């Protein structure tokens, strides 16, 4: 604030004494004109959106199993205790001749024939079957977000051309906040499915408007590449933090805890948008390309295909890996989240590497090399997630 006071126009000082209110308004005005702060706002929005995207990965599979089979986990834990009790051999001596009718000398009782052990085998088999069936429903829930976003993106793009970027950004925050609250308190598959699909709409508003805003603020190719690399770094950080954060909070606090934290952070991001972006209708002066023209553009088709193939692998792992770890390894919730760290770290490295590299090598040549090495995961994932 002192720096702004020193730079306060002398003409304004001549009008009268400088008040704190005047300094604050000047400081706020300069913040609103700062491209770097706009970049920070977009990066935070993408970070929170992708934290929500990946936080649910270690939570949903086990939570759905618990609500659909409330007694199974308790029974499994109880019988598992008997599974490791060593069998005991007891020698009984008859007390009378009558006893010998029913008992032979040196009768052996083996606890391994305990029917509870058979129940354990049946329970494990049933649990394996239930988890296999659950993988379909979990996959559909995770896919609903990407499907809804895929449908919404072509409509959000023209909307930003008509009304500007700030209002869609704020809508994206509001929808994401609502989705997070539903995730926090939802207790049925239908409600959680709706929350996941709703997040797809919020992600569409945030990602399309955010990237469009950066392209508008940074017209120079080099600056735009660096800015988008920074924004995607925020996105990658969200992907990196999300799975271990969700697994740890679900394991040691509660299912609602990570979503409540995310909702609080999203609320702060919304306040920041209101303060700095000042949402208002601003019609773009440039002419908008039609959807048909974009679909026929070969470069867009190639980029869309590369993005699709780059995201297929991780999209297959998200619903299947936690369930497989539950079934075959007996992994805890936090362990399921940590399993995604390697992919997330490579994602974070890629987003900060390929922005400047694309400008130096040329975006076209870089895209060919990256697609060949499959290292483009870090820069391309945001379009579908």
Secondary structure, DSSP 8 states (H G I E B T S, - for coil): -HHHHHTS-HHHHHTS---HHHHHHHHHHHHHH-HHHHHHHHHHHHHHHHHHHHHTHHHHHHHHHHHHSTTHHHHHHHHHHHHTS------B--SSHHHHHH--TTB---GGG-HHHHHHHHHHHHHHHHHHHHHHHHHHHHHHHHHHHHHHHHHHHHHHHHH-SHHHHHHHHHHHHHHHHHHHH--SHHHHHHHHHHHHHHHHHHHHHHHHHHHHH--SHHHHHHHHHHHHHHHHHHHHHHHHHHHHHHHHT-TTHHHHHHHHHHHHHHHHHHHHT--------S----HHHHHH-HHHHHHHHHHHHHHHHHHHHHHHHHHHIIIII---HHHHHHTTHHHHHHHHHHHHHHHHHHHHH-HHHHHHHHHHHT-THHHHGGGT-
